[in-house]
């Protein structure tokens, strides 16, 4: 609970909007949450003696950019080439005082530097005048083309994932986050006065010249194992050090498994988008290449090749690579995402990699550094943003030496050593692949200091309240505050007060309760329960709850809460189909390994009709109106998500999804005469969810659900197909279907959507600036109602069985203001049913990259 609030606190801006209009847990881009989850006020660092230079090289006469110029610190081997727009950046801790700039056809320039200072330079080179004899230019072949073809042809031999049966290595990861655009006006804000001492440590980045303040640092040391057939990757995180967050499950995302960039793949997935690799099989359709240099790197002769995108706003890179002249393997890989790529919140991303030849046979990645600039707004120079840095080194390679088969036969591919968070400073001093800088050492110290300040903890509590919906007061949490006031035709004005115990009360036991009353019906509603955690990882828990409250039957799992405040204003039909439900639920939850979980429950429910919905059925050919439906059932739930990524608090958990289909199965067994239950039945439901990228044309998601009910039972216990009577799009319901419109005892439904990521709109100049993206979907369900259930039930007006399949389809635009999605949806069948909509425009809110 409280830990989750700390993890998610940086999502304030989007969190406020989403809490008011939707549920944070329904956001599509969960990686975005994890990356932007850090407190804005965590800081900081110490000044170091690093000399940094960011600049541009231009022709002194024409003012045009000079690409491929050589820039280096005099007396060192630290140097770079200017990019296509003449841009360059470099830094060093060595004692230097001069920068040398040279280019073919220009005089060499020297620029004197002050050590330990950031310099932003505009270098003008003077052209040299040379008399040349007359010569004829003949069109020829770009020398970079044959080279890139060789690199592509040799990919399978140079990619360790393709040409090695087994390998293992030790990997050291260091991840740092900084707040950037730290301006004078920002530092002078009154709200930050308690923390003003940390602003003494502001620095400047060579990525794009922004000032920044280091705020978060983590280190991990792990052993990584690979087997090609059957493909198995395994990582054992043996040490983890995380500033400000004491969360073992969070450590699994800080290793090498989920942050691996492989340039040899056709697509490099970043932020759930497929970026086209410059050495993809079809890369020449997307990139122009330039051969600019050659030299020895160590004892290997290499060629330097630069590349840039052919077209605008495609998921591509600009940058360079050094290629070994014999094996045509990548020796160095240095790229940045195209500045106009259609991606949200990422102002810049740079990835640098080095590869080493191991045992004179195998090319393996030995070093990697990734820097990302996050910014919510387009104006990235004047608003607060964040840098993310990941530095990784690899050593102790072991090639083609398999371990026992049992070693690879594990249920999870990432494990965290029980002692990983308890490693001493002496352990880290011995095992780090490199030493921490003064800046990095100070981050740990400053965060420990900030955590002791009452003002800082107050800020955390306020942010936690905004994000989680609960106000924490020592031993208990009041909320959710968005449900304290709501409206509906049956209850009138509904007032609700509830809460739960906090982690300070217990990290094993959580108690929760609520009371509510409507001004119109005057009935008291209430509920209470508990959850006890036997084990956190793997998750083992049990609990129980009792509730006497109203419920909307036939509502999807993704729908608004019945008492969600803003839902009161977003409904297209009167919310008058609520039923009173008295229920008791006891459960035991058992996670066998991450990704496979079972939950067994005993559920007793009593359903009461209202003035608009009656419960009635035929008994001995006589229609009986039933005042209450009583059921008792044993429920077994199974969820299998292979290699699912989970972040956990003490009680709550957030899924970051899986690269494989997620399978859910429910089986319920209704038992008659237990606690006065009236009915015997069996229910089975199977649901499969998956999503996948489709090259450069976007990504798709599908959901397939099938169910079967055995037994003759009242219609509220059958499958009431999920309708949606709001103006908010819900992918887990049928948006043009009403509540209580269709019922079945066996059914098969599907949902398919495709996000085109601007495939068509990017081609239009006006739309290209807006960065709107196209989306289309279709969904439907076919079902039937058995003769026994048809003859037994007296269905209320408007409720029917599915005599033919129900279909609806829609097209939409998403990424409006980076948040809003608008769908136009057509109902394609059952068009003559009363009080329906055949066409509607729906709005939803989604945060995605």
C-alpha positions, 0 to 999 in steps of 0.5 A: 500500500504505502510502498506502492504509493512511493513507487507511483508518486511521480505520476501525479499529473496524470494520476489526478486526471485518471483517478477522477475519470478512470482507474489508474490500474487500467492504464495501458503503459505500465512501464511508463508508471515504473519509469516515472514512479520516483519522488520529485523531491528525492535528491542529490549529488556533489560537484565533481571535476568532470569537464563537459562540452556540448556544441555544434560545428558550423562553416564560418562563412555559410553558417551550414552545419559541418558533419563528420568533424573530429572533436577531441580533448588534447592529450587524451583518446576521448573524442567524437565525430560531429553528427549530421547537424554538426552536433557533438558532446563529450566529457572527461574526468582527465586533466585537460584544458584544450579542445581540438576541432578538425575537418577535411577542407577546414582549418583546425581550431583549438578551444581552451576550456576550464576544467570541471565546468560545463561548456556549450560551444558554437564552433565556426571552422574557416574553410581552407583555399586550395587550388585544384586541377580540373576533375570529372565527377562520375556517379558511383556506388555508396561505399557504405552500402556494401558494408552494411550489407555485409553486417546484415549478412553476418548477423546470425554469426555475430549475434550471441542469441543466434550462434551460441548454444550456451553462455553465462556472465556476470552483469553489473547494472547501475541506474540513476534518475535525475530531475532536469530543467532545474531553473532558478525560479523552480529552486526559489519556490516556497514549497521547496524551502525545506529542501533548498540545501540540495540545490547546491548540487545541480549539474548540466548534462551533455545529452542536451544541455539541461541542468539536472539534479540527481535523485535516485540510484540503484545498483544490481549485481547478477549472474546471467545464463542463456540456453538456445534450445529450448530457449531459456534465459535465467538471471540470479540477482545476488545483490541489489542496492536501491536508494529510497525504496526497500522493495524486493520485487522491484529489484527484479526489474533492475537486472539485465533481463528487462533492459536488453537492447540487441542491435542485431534484431530487426526491431528494438523494443523501447517503451512498447514501440518497435524501433527499426534497427539500423542493421535490420534485414530491411534497414536500407528501406528506412536509413541512409548510410555514410562511411566516414572513418577507419582506424584500429580499436585495440588491435582490431581494424574497424570502419565507422559508418553513420546513418540517419532516417530516410523519412520523418516521424518513423520509429528509427534512430540516427547515429553511428557504428564501428564495424570490424573489418574481418567478421563484420561484427558491430564493435561500437554502437551509438544511436539516438532516437529520431528527434521527430519520432512519434512517441510521447514523453521521450524528448531524447534517448541515446544508447551506446554499446561496446562489444568484445571478442571473447576467446577470439571467436564470439562477440559479446556485449561488454558495456552499455550506457543508455540515457533517456530524457523524459518530459511530459510537455512538448516545451522540454526546455522550460518544464520539469522533466527527468533523465534516466541513466542505465550503465551496464558492464559484463565480465566473466564470460563462459561460452558453450559450457552447459549446466545441468538440465535441472538448472534451466528447468525453473518456473521463473527466469528471474530470482532474487537472492534472499540476502540481495538487499542486505549486502554490506558496503564492503561487499559492494566495494569488492564486487562493483565492476567500477567505483562510484563517483562522488556524485553517486555516493552522495545520492545514497547519503542525501536520500537517507537524510531526506527520509528523516525530514518531517517535511519530506515525509509529509510531501510523500503522504500527500502524493500517496493520497493523490495516487492511491485514493487513500489518506494515510493517518498513522495506523489507518487509511481513509478512502477511497475519497473518490467514492465518498459522494455519488448519485444514483436514482435509487439511493439519491445522494450517496454518502460513503465513509471507509478505510483500511489499516496501513502498513504501520499497523501491520505488514501482515494483516489488513483490515478494511470496512465502510458504511454508506447511506442514500438520502432517498432510500435511507438504507444503511449499507456497510461492509468489512473484512480482512486479508492476512499475508502468509508470504509475499513472494510467492504470494500466499494469503487468506481473508474474508469479507461481508458486505451489504450494499448495492451492485450492478449485475452484468457490469465488466471488471473494467467498469466504474465502481458503482459509487465512483463520483464522476461516474454519476455524470457520465452515464447515458441511461439512468443508473436504476438497475442496481440490486442489493447484495448481501454477501460473504466471501472467504478465500485462500490465495496460493501462488505456486511461482510468479505467473501461476496463481490459484485462489479458492473461495467460498461465496454466499450471496443473497440478491434482492431486486429493486423497483425496476428489476424483478426476480421471477421464475416458473415453479409447477407452471406457476409464475413466482416473484422471488424476493431474494435469491440465495446461493452458496458456491465454491469457486476456484480461480486459476491465472497463468501468465508465463514470465509475468512482471509484477511489482508488489507492495505489502498487500497490493500488486501491479502487473506489468504484463507478460510477453506471452498470452495470459490465461484465466479460468474460473470454475464455480460449484453451486451447492444447494441447502448450504446456508439456505441456498436454493440452487445447484449449478456449475459454471466454467469460464476461460479467458485468454488475453494477449498483445503483440507488435506487428512490425512497423504497423503498430500493435494488436490486442485480443481477448477471447472468452468462453463460458458454460453453465450447467443447471437450471437457475434464475437469470441473475445467476446466468451470464448477463453479458457486459453492457456499458451505459456510460460515455466512456469506452470500455474494452471489456464490455460491449459499449452499445449494449445495455445492462440486462439486454442479453443473457446466456448459459453458454457463450463465446466472445472476442475482442480485437483491437489494433493501434496503428501508432500514426501509420496513416496520420503521420503522412499528413503534415498537419496531423504529424504535428498533432501526433494523433494515432489511429485505432480500430476494433471489433468485438462480438459474442455468440451465445445461447440459452438452454430450453430448461433455462428459457422455460424456467425464467421469466425474463424482464422486459428488454432482456433476451437470449442471443438468437444471433451473434452480437457485434460492434465495431469502431474506429478512433483517434488516440493520443489527443493531448497525449491522454484522450482517446475518442471512438466512434462505435457502430452496433452491427446486430440486434438493431431493433431492440428497444432503447438502444444506441446504434451509433455512439461516440465514446471517450476514454483516457489512456497514458501511453508512449 
